[in-house]
């Protein structure tokens, strides 16, 4: 019988082969950088290895790993925003027909809304609004009930409305 570590690393290798591309894609979508996404994917699977004994069966493994990757990437985004590295305007992609200043304001507003949201609201909002998952899929991914997802999305929307309204009043 092989040592437990060998069997566990074999399971992680199998999970990586099966779900690695999906997790890389998820990380790239959130982090918007291939190199950061590669690093994040590796870190996610290191965490999977460290917690492999609590890993769910194959049917629920993707949702479990997806949740780990989402949390890891959200933490990376939060940490980067705290460092406040200025981005040169030429590095920001423009949407077709969009005025550069408008696009920059929209991106800044989106980052402010995400940064200001409590951690528990961020993941649900990103999965629903950015990734386009259905509420039930968000619930499965985060391991919470659909009702909780609905409540978190409502709270996120309300906080966002208040913030946008407050910012609009400050500008006038």
Contact map, one row per residue, 1 for C-alpha under 8 A:
1110000000000000000000000000000000000000000000000000000000000000000000000000000000000000000000000000000000000000000000000000000000000000000000000000000000000000000000000000
1111011000000000000000000000000000000000000000000000000000000000000000000000000000000000000000000000000000000000000000000000000000000000000000000000000000000000000000000000
1111111000000000000000000000000000000000000000000000000000000000000000000000000000000000000000000000000000000000000000000000000000000000000000000000000000000000000000000000
0111111100000000000000000000000000000000000000000000000000000000000000000000000000000000000000000000000000000000000000000000000000000000000000000000000000000000000000000000
0011111110000000000000000000000000000000000000000000000000000000000000000000000000000000000000000000000000000000000000000000000000000000000000000000000000000000000000000000
0111111111000000000000000000000000000000000000000000000000000000000000000000000000000000000000000000000000000000000000000000000000000000000000000000000000000000000000000000
0111111111100000000000000000000000000000000000000000000000000000000000000000000000000000000000000000000000000000000000000000000000000000000000000000000000000000000000000000
0001111111110000000000000000000000000000000000001001100000000000000000000000000000000000000000000000000000000000000000000000000000000000000000000000000000000000000000000000
0000111111111000000000000000000000000000000000001000000000000000000000000000000000000000000000000000000000000000000000000000000000000000000000000000000000000000000000000000
0000011111111100000000000000000000000000000000000000000000000000000000000000000000000000000000000000000000000000000000000000000000000000000000000000000000000000000000000000
0000001111111110000000000000000000000000000000000000000000000000000000000000000000000000000000000000000000000000000000000000000000000000000000000000000000000000000000000000
0000000111111111000000000000000000000000000010011001000000000000000000000000000000000000000000000000000000000000000000000000000000000000000000000000000000000000000000000000
0000000011111111100000000000000000000000000000000000000000000000000000000000000000000000000000000000000000000000000000000000000000000000000000000000000000000000000000000000
0000000001111111110000000000000000000000000000000000000000000000000000000000000000000000000000000000000000000000000000000000000000000000000000000000000000000000000000000000
0000000000111111111100000000000000000000000000000000000000000000000000000000000000000000000000000000000000000000000000000000000000000000000000000000000000000000000000000000
0000000000011111111100000000000000000000000010000000000000000000000000000000000000000000000000000000000000000000000000000000000000000000000000000000000000000000000000000000
0000000000001111111110000000000000000000000000000000000000000000000000000000000000000000000000000000000000000000000000000000000000000000000000000000000000000000000000000000
0000000000000111111110000000000000000000000000000000000000000000000000000000000000000000000000000000000000000000000000000000000000000000000000000000000000000000000000000000
0000000000000011111111100000000000000000000000000000000000000100000000000000000000000000000000000000000000000000000000000000000000000000000000000000000000000000000000000000
0000000000000011111111110000000000000000100000000000000000000000000000000000000000000000000000000000000000000000000000000000000000000000000000000000000000000000000000000000
0000000000000000111111111000000000000000000000000000000000000000000000000000000000000000000000000000000000000000000000000000000000000000000000000000000000000000000000000000
0000000000000000001111111100000000000000000000000000000000000000000000000000000000000000000000000000000000000000000000000000000000000000000000000000000000000000000000000000
0000000000000000001111111110000000000000100000000000000000000000110010000000000000000000000000000000000000000000000000000000000000000000000000000000000000000000000000000000
0000000000000000000111111111000000001101100000000000000000000000000000000000000000000000000000000000000000000000000000000000000000000000000000000000000000000000000000000000
0000000000000000000011111111100000001000000000000000000000000000000000000000000000000000000000000000000000000000000000000000000000000000000000000000000000000000000000000000
0000000000000000000001111111110000000000000000000000000000000000010011000000000000000000000000000000000000000000000000000000000000000000000000000000000000000000000000000000
0000000000000000000000111111111100011101100000000000000000000000000011001000000000000000000000000000000000000000000000000000000000000000000000000000000000000000000000000000
0000000000000000000000011111111111011100000000000000000000000000000000000000000000000000000000000000000000000000000000000000000000000000000000000000000000000000000000000000
0000000000000000000000001111111100000000000000000000000000000000000000000000000000000000000000000000000000000000000000000000000000000000000000000000000000000000000000000000
0000000000000000000000000111111100000000000000000000000000000000000000001100000000000000000000000000000000000000000000000000000000000000000000000000000000000000000000000000
0000000000000000000000000011111110011000000000000000000000000000000000001001100000000000000000000000000000000000000000000000000000000000000000000000000000000000000000000000
0000000000000000000000000011111111001000000000000000000000000000000000000000000000000000000000000000000000000000000000000000000000000000000000000000000000000000000000000000
0000000000000000000000000001001111111000000000000000000000000000000000000000000000000000000000000000000000000000000000000000000000000000000000000000000000000000000000000000
0000000000000000000000000001000111111100000000000000000000000000000000000000000000000000000000000000000000000000000000000000000000000000000000000000000000000000000000000000
0000000000000000000000000000000011111110000000000000000000000000000000000000000000000000000000000000000000000000000000000000000000000000000000000000000000000000000000000000
0000000000000000000000000011001011111111000000000000000000000000000000000000000000000000000000000000000000000000000000000000000000000000000000000000000000000000000000000000
0000000000000000000000011011001111111111100000000000000000000000000000000000000000000000000000000000000000000000000000000000000000000000000000000000000000000000000000000000
0000000000000000000000010011000001111111110000000000000000000000000000000000000000000000000000000000000000000000000000000000000000000000000000000000000000000000000000000000
0000000000000000000000000000000000111111111000000000000000000000000000000000000000000000000000000000000000000000000000000000000000000000000000000000000000000000000000000000
0000000000000000000000010010000000011111111100000000000000000000000010011000000000000000000000000000000000000000000000000000000000000000000000000000000000000000000000000000
0000000000000000000100110010000000001111111110000000000000000000000010000000000000000000000000000000000000000000000000000000000000000000000000000000000000000000000000000000
0000000000000000000000000000000000000111111111000000000000000000000000000000000000000000000000000000000000000000000000000000000000000000000000000000000000000000000000000000
0000000000000000000000000000000000000011111111100000000000000000000000000000000000000000000000000000000000000000000000000000000000000000000000000000000000000000000000000000
0000000000000000000000000000000000000001111111110000000000000000100110010000000000000000000000000000000000000000000000000000000000000000000000000000000000000000000000000000
0000000000010001000000000000000000000000111111111000000000000000000000000000000000000000000000000000000000000000000000000000000000000000000000000000000000000000000000000000
0000000000000000000000000000000000000000011111111100000000000000000000000000000000000000000000000000000000000000000000000000000000000000000000000000000000000000000000000000
0000000000000000000000000000000000000000001111111110000000000000000100000000000000000000000000000000000000000000000000000000000000000000000000000000000000000000000000000000
0000000000010000000000000000000000000000000111111111001000000000100000000000000000000000000000000000000000000000000000000000000000000000000000000000000000000000000000000000
0000000110010000000000000000000000000000000011111111000000000000000000000000000000000000000000000000000000000000000000000000000000000000000000000000000000000000000000000000
0000000000000000000000000000000000000000000001111111000000000000000000000000000000000000000000000000000000000000000000000000000000000000000000000000000000000000000000000000
0000000000000000000000000000000000000000000000111111111000000000000000000000000000000000000000000000000000000000000000000000000000000000000000000000000000000000000000000000
0000000100010000000000000000000000000000000000011111111000000000000000000000000000000000000000000000000000000000000000000000000000000000000000000000000000000000000000000000
0000000100000000000000000000000000000000000000000011111000000000000000000000000000000000000000000000000000000000000000000000000000000000000000000000000000000000000000000000
0000000000000000000000000000000000000000000000000011111100000000000000000000000000000000000000000000000000000000000000000000000000000000000000000000000000000000000000000000
0000000000000000000000000000000000000000000000010011111110001001000000000000000000000000000000000000000000000000000000000000000000000000000000000000000000000000000000000000
0000000000000000000000000000000000000000000000000000011111111001000000000000000000000000000000000000000000000000000000000000000000000000000000000000000000000000000000000000
0000000000000000000000000000000000000000000000000000001111111000000000000000000000000000000000000000000000000000000000000000000000000000000000000000000000000000000000000000
0000000000000000000000000000000000000000000000000000000111111100000000000000000000000000000000000000000000000000000000000000000000000000000000000000000000000000000000000000
0000000000000000000000000000000000000000000000000000000111111100000000000000000000000000000000000000000000000000000000000000000000000000000000000000000000000000000000000000
0000000000000000000000000000000000000000000000000000000111111111000000000000000000000000000000000000000000000000000000000000000000000000000000000000000000000000000000000000
0000000000000000000000000000000000000000000000000000001111111111100000000000000000000000000000000000000000000000000000000000000000000000000000000000000000000000000000000000
0000000000000000001000000000000000000000000000000000000001111111110000000000000000000000000000000000000000000000000000000000000000000000000000000000000000000000000000000000
0000000000000000000000000000000000000000000000000000000000011111111000000000000000000000000000000000000000000000000000000000000000000000000111000000000000000000000000000000
0000000000000000000000000000000000000000000000000000001100011111111100000000000000000000000000000000000000000000000000000000000000000000000011000000000000000000000000000000
0000000000000000000000100000000000000000000100010000000000001111111110000000000000000000000000000000000000000000000000000000000000000000000000000000000000000000000000000000
0000000000000000000000100100000000000000000000000000000000000111111111000000000000000000000000000000000000000000000000000000000000000000000010000000000000000000000000000000
0000000000000000000000000000000000000000000000000000000000000011111111100000000000000000000000000000000000000000000000000000000000000000000011000000000000000000000000000000
0000000000000000000000000000000000000000000100100000000000000001111111110000000000000000000000000000000000000000000000000000000000000000000000000000000000000000000000000000
0000000000000000000000100110000000000001100100000000000000000000111111111000000000000000000000000000000000000000000000000000000000000000000000000000000000000000000000000000
0000000000000000000000000110000000000000000000000000000000000000011111111100000000000000000000000000000000000000000000000010000000000000000000000000000000000000000000000000
0000000000000000000000000000000000000000000000000000000000000000001111111110000000000000000000000000000000000000000000000010000000000000000000000000000000000000000000000000
0000000000000000000000000000000000000001000100000000000000000000000111111111000000000000000000000000000000000000000000000000000000000000000000000000000000000000000000000000
0000000000000000000000000010011000000001000000000000000000000000000011111111100000000000000000000000000000000000000000000000000000000000000000000000000000000000000000000000
0000000000000000000000000000010000000000000000000000000000000000000001111111110000000000000000000000000000000000000000000110000000000000000000000000000000000000000000000000
0000000000000000000000000000000000000000000000000000000000000000000000111111111000000000000000000000000000000000000000000000000000000000000000000000000000000000000000000000
0000000000000000000000000000001000000000000000000000000000000000000000011111111100000000000000000000000000000000000000000000000000000000000000000000000000000000000000000000
0000000000000000000000000000001000000000000000000000000000000000000000001111111110000000000000000000000000000000000000000000000000000000000000000000000000000000000000000000
0000000000000000000000000000000000000000000000000000000000000000000000000111111111000000000000000000000000000000001000000000000000000000000000000000000000000000000000000000
0000000000000000000000000000000000000000000000000000000000000000000000000011111111100000000000000000000000000000000000000000000000000000000000000000000000000000000000000000
0000000000000000000000000000000000000000000000000000000000000000000000000001111111111000000000000000000000000000000000000000000000000000000000000000000000000000000000000000
0000000000000000000000000000000000000000000000000000000000000000000000000000111111111000000000000000000000000000001000000000000000000000000000000000000000000000000000000000
0000000000000000000000000000000000000000000000000000000000000000000000000000011111110000000000000000000000000000000000000000000000000000000000000000000000000000000000000000
0000000000000000000000000000000000000000000000000000000000000000000000000000001111111000000000000000000000000000000000000000000000000000000000000000000000000000000000000000
0000000000000000000000000000000000000000000000000000000000000000000000000000000111111100000000000000000000000000000000000000000000000000000000000000000000000000000000000000
0000000000000000000000000000000000000000000000000000000000000000000000000000000110111110000000000000000000000000000000000000000000000000000000000000000000000000000000000000
0000000000000000000000000000000000000000000000000000000000000000000000000000000000011111000000000000000000000000000000000000000000000000000000000000000000000000000000000000
0000000000000000000000000000000000000000000000000000000000000000000000000000000000001111101100000000000000000000000000000000000000000000000000000000000000000000000000000000
0000000000000000000000000000000000000000000000000000000000000000000000000000000000000111111100000000000000000000000000000000000000000000000000000000000000000000000000000000
0000000000000000000000000000000000000000000000000000000000000000000000000000000000000011111100000000000100000000000000000000000000000000000000000000000000000000000000000000
0000000000000000000000000000000000000000000000000000000000000000000000000000000000000001111110000000000000000000000000000000000000000000000000000000000000000000000000000000
0000000000000000000000000000000000000000000000000000000000000000000000000000000000000011111110000000000000000000000000000000000000000000000000000000000000000000000000000000
0000000000000000000000000000000000000000000000000000000000000000000000000000000000000011111111000000000100000000000000000000000000000000000000000000000000000000000000000000
0000000000000000000000000000000000000000000000000000000000000000000000000000000000000000011111100000000000000000000000000000000000000000000000000000000000000000000000000000
0000000000000000000000000000000000000000000000000000000000000000000000000000000000000000000111110111001000000000000000000000000000000000000000000000000000000000000000000000
0000000000000000000000000000000000000000000000000000000000000000000000000000000000000000000011111100001000000000000000000000000000000000000000000000000000000000000000000000
0000000000000000000000000000000000000000000000000000000000000000000000000000000000000000000001111100000000000000000000000000000000000000000000000000000000000000000000000000
0000000000000000000000000000000000000000000000000000000000000000000000000000000000000000000000111110000000000000000000000000000000000000000000000000000000000000000000000000
0000000000000000000000000000000000000000000000000000000000000000000000000000000000000000000001111111011000000000000000000000000000000000000000000000000000000000000000000000
0000000000000000000000000000000000000000000000000000000000000000000000000000000000000000000001001111111000000000000000000000000000000000000000000000000000000000000000000000
0000000000000000000000000000000000000000000000000000000000000000000000000000000000000000000001000111111100000000000000000000000000000000000000000000000000000000000000000000
0000000000000000000000000000000000000000000000000000000000000000000000000000000000000000000000000011111110000000000000000000000000000000000000000000000000000000000000000000
0000000000000000000000000000000000000000000000000000000000000000000000000000000000000000000000000111111111000000000000000000000000000000000000000000000000000000000000000000
0000000000000000000000000000000000000000000000000000000000000000000000000000000000000000000001100111111111100000000000000000000000000000000000000000000000000000000000000000
0000000000000000000000000000000000000000000000000000000000000000000000000000000000000000100100000001111111110000000000000000000000000000000000000000000000000000000000000000
0000000000000000000000000000000000000000000000000000000000000000000000000000000000000000000000000000111111111000000000000000000000000000000000000000000000000000000000000000
0000000000000000000000000000000000000000000000000000000000000000000000000000000000000000000000000000011111111100000000000000000000000000000000000000000000000000000000000000
0000000000000000000000000000000000000000000000000000000000000000000000000000000000000000000000000000001111111110000000000000000000000000000000000000000000000000000000000000
0000000000000000000000000000000000000000000000000000000000000000000000000000000000000000000000000000000111111111000000000000000000000000000000000000000000000000000000000000
0000000000000000000000000000000000000000000000000000000000000000000000000000000000000000000000000000000011111111100000000000000000000000000000000000000000000000000000000000
0000000000000000000000000000000000000000000000000000000000000000000000000000000000000000000000000000000001111111110000000000000000000000000000000000000000000000000000000000
0000000000000000000000000000000000000000000000000000000000000000000000000000000000000000000000000000000000111111111000000000000000000000000000000000000000000000000000000000
0000000000000000000000000000000000000000000000000000000000000000000000000000000000000000000000000000000000011111111100000000000000000000000000000000000000000000000000000000
0000000000000000000000000000000000000000000000000000000000000000000000000000000000000000000000000000000000001111111110000000000000000000000000000000000000000001001000000000
0000000000000000000000000000000000000000000000000000000000000000000000000000000000000000000000000000000000000111111110000100000000000000000000000000000000000000000000000000
0000000000000000000000000000000000000000000000000000000000000000000000000000010010000000000000000000000000000011111111000000000000000000000000000000000000000000000000000000
0000000000000000000000000000000000000000000000000000000000000000000000000000000000000000000000000000000000000001111111000000000000000000000000000000000000000000000000000000
0000000000000000000000000000000000000000000000000000000000000000000000000000000000000000000000000000000000000000111111101100000000000000000000000000000000010010000000000000
0000000000000000000000000000000000000000000000000000000000000000000000000000000000000000000000000000000000000000001111111100000000000000000000000000000000000000000000000000
0000000000000000000000000000000000000000000000000000000000000000000000000000000000000000000000000000000000000000000011111110000000000000000000000000000000000000000000000000
0000000000000000000000000000000000000000000000000000000000000000000000000000000000000000000000000000000000000000000001111111000000000000000000000000000100000000000000000000
0000000000000000000000000000000000000000000000000000000000000000000000000000000000000000000000000000000000000000000011111111100000000000000000000000000110110000000000000000
0000000000000000000000000000000000000000000000000000000000000000000000000100000000000000000000000000000000000000010011111111110000000000000000000000000000010000000000000000
0000000000000000000000000000000000000000000000000000000000000000000001100100000000000000000000000000000000000000000000111111111000000000000001000000000000000000000000000000
0000000000000000000000000000000000000000000000000000000000000000000000000000000000000000000000000000000000000000000000011111111100000000010001000000100110000000000000000000
0000000000000000000000000000000000000000000000000000000000000000000000000000000000000000000000000000000000000000000000001111111111000000000000000000000110010000000000000000
0000000000000000000000000000000000000000000000000000000000000000000000000000000000000000000000000000000000000000000000000111111111100000000000000000000000000000000000000000
0000000000000000000000000000000000000000000000000000000000000000000000000000000000000000000000000000000000000000000000000011111111111000010000000000000000000000000000000000
0000000000000000000000000000000000000000000000000000000000000000000000000000000000000000000000000000000000000000000000000001111111111110010000000000000000000000000000000000
0000000000000000000000000000000000000000000000000000000000000000000000000000000000000000000000000000000000000000000000000000111111111000000000000000000000000000000000000000
0000000000000000000000000000000000000000000000000000000000000000000000000000000000000000000000000000000000000000000000000000111111110000000000000000000000000000000000000000
0000000000000000000000000000000000000000000000000000000000000000000000000000000000000000000000000000000000000000000000000000011111111000000000000000000000000000000000000000
0000000000000000000000000000000000000000000000000000000000000000000000000000000000000000000000000000000000000000000000000000001111111100000000000000000000000000000000000000
0000000000000000000000000000000000000000000000000000000000000000000000000000000000000000000000000000000000000000000000000000001110111110110000000000000000000000000000000000
0000000000000000000000000000000000000000000000000000000000000000000000000000000000000000000000000000000000000000000000000000000100011111110000000000000000000000000000000000
0000000000000000000000000000000000000000000000000000000000000000000000000000000000000000000000000000000000000000000000000000000100001111111000000100110000000000000000000000
0000000000000000000000000000000000000000000000000000000000000000000000000000000000000000000000000000000000000000000000000000000000000111111100001100000000000000000000000000
0000000000000000000000000000000000000000000000000000000000000000000000000000000000000000000000000000000000000000000000000000000000001111111110000000000000000000000000000000
0000000000000000000000000000000000000000000000000000000000000000000000000000000000000000000000000000000000000000000000000001001100001111111111000100100000000000000000000000
0000000000000000000000000000000000000000000000000000000000000000000000000000000000000000000000000000000000000000000000000000000000000011111111111101100000000000000000000000
0000000000000000000000000000000000000000000000000000000000000010000000000000000000000000000000000000000000000000000000000000000000000001111111111000000000000000000000000000
0000000000000000000000000000000000000000000000000000000000000011011000000000000000000000000000000000000000000000000000000000000000000000111111110000000000000000000000000000
0000000000000000000000000000000000000000000000000000000000000011001000000000000000000000000000000000000000000000000000000011000000000000011111110000000000000000000000000000
0000000000000000000000000000000000000000000000000000000000000000000000000000000000000000000000000000000000000000000000000000000000000000001111111000000000000000000000000000
0000000000000000000000000000000000000000000000000000000000000000000000000000000000000000000000000000000000000000000000000000000000000000001111111101100000000000000000000000
0000000000000000000000000000000000000000000000000000000000000000000000000000000000000000000000000000000000000000000000000000000000000001001100111111100000000000000000000000
0000000000000000000000000000000000000000000000000000000000000000000000000000000000000000000000000000000000000000000000000000000000000011011000011111110000000000000000000000
0000000000000000000000000000000000000000000000000000000000000000000000000000000000000000000000000000000000000000000000000000000000000000000000001111111000000000000000000000
0000000000000000000000000000000000000000000000000000000000000000000000000000000000000000000000000000000000000000000000000000000000000000001000011111111100000000000000000000
0000000000000000000000000000000000000000000000000000000000000000000000000000000000000000000000000000000000000000000000000001000000000010011000011111111110000000000000000000
0000000000000000000000000000000000000000000000000000000000000000000000000000000000000000000000000000000000000000000000000000000000000010000000000111111111000000000000000000
0000000000000000000000000000000000000000000000000000000000000000000000000000000000000000000000000000000000000000000000000000000000000000000000000011111111100000000000000000
0000000000000000000000000000000000000000000000000000000000000000000000000000000000000000000000000000000000000000000000011001100000000000000000000001111111110000000000000000
0000000000000000000000000000000000000000000000000000000000000000000000000000000000000000000000000000000000000000000000001001100000000000000000000000111111111000000000000000
0000000000000000000000000000000000000000000000000000000000000000000000000000000000000000000000000000000000000000000000000000000000000000000000000000011111111100000000000000
0000000000000000000000000000000000000000000000000000000000000000000000000000000000000000000000000000000000000000000000001000000000000000000000000000001111111110000000000000
0000000000000000000000000000000000000000000000000000000000000000000000000000000000000000000000000000000000000000000010001100100000000000000000000000000111111111000000000000
0000000000000000000000000000000000000000000000000000000000000000000000000000000000000000000000000000000000000000000000000000000000000000000000000000000011111111100000000000
0000000000000000000000000000000000000000000000000000000000000000000000000000000000000000000000000000000000000000000000000000000000000000000000000000000001111111110000000000
0000000000000000000000000000000000000000000000000000000000000000000000000000000000000000000000000000000000000000000010000000000000000000000000000000000000111111111000000000
0000000000000000000000000000000000000000000000000000000000000000000000000000000000000000000000000000000000000000100000000000000000000000000000000000000000011111111100000000
0000000000000000000000000000000000000000000000000000000000000000000000000000000000000000000000000000000000000000000000000000000000000000000000000000000000001111111110000000
0000000000000000000000000000000000000000000000000000000000000000000000000000000000000000000000000000000000000000000000000000000000000000000000000000000000000111111111000000
0000000000000000000000000000000000000000000000000000000000000000000000000000000000000000000000000000000000000000100000000000000000000000000000000000000000000011111111100000
0000000000000000000000000000000000000000000000000000000000000000000000000000000000000000000000000000000000000000000000000000000000000000000000000000000000000001111111110000
0000000000000000000000000000000000000000000000000000000000000000000000000000000000000000000000000000000000000000000000000000000000000000000000000000000000000000111111111000
0000000000000000000000000000000000000000000000000000000000000000000000000000000000000000000000000000000000000000000000000000000000000000000000000000000000000000011111111100
0000000000000000000000000000000000000000000000000000000000000000000000000000000000000000000000000000000000000000000000000000000000000000000000000000000000000000001111111110
0000000000000000000000000000000000000000000000000000000000000000000000000000000000000000000000000000000000000000000000000000000000000000000000000000000000000000000111111111
0000000000000000000000000000000000000000000000000000000000000000000000000000000000000000000000000000000000000000000000000000000000000000000000000000000000000000000011111111
0000000000000000000000000000000000000000000000000000000000000000000000000000000000000000000000000000000000000000000000000000000000000000000000000000000000000000000001111111
0000000000000000000000000000000000000000000000000000000000000000000000000000000000000000000000000000000000000000000000000000000000000000000000000000000000000000000000111111
0000000000000000000000000000000000000000000000000000000000000000000000000000000000000000000000000000000000000000000000000000000000000000000000000000000000000000000000011111
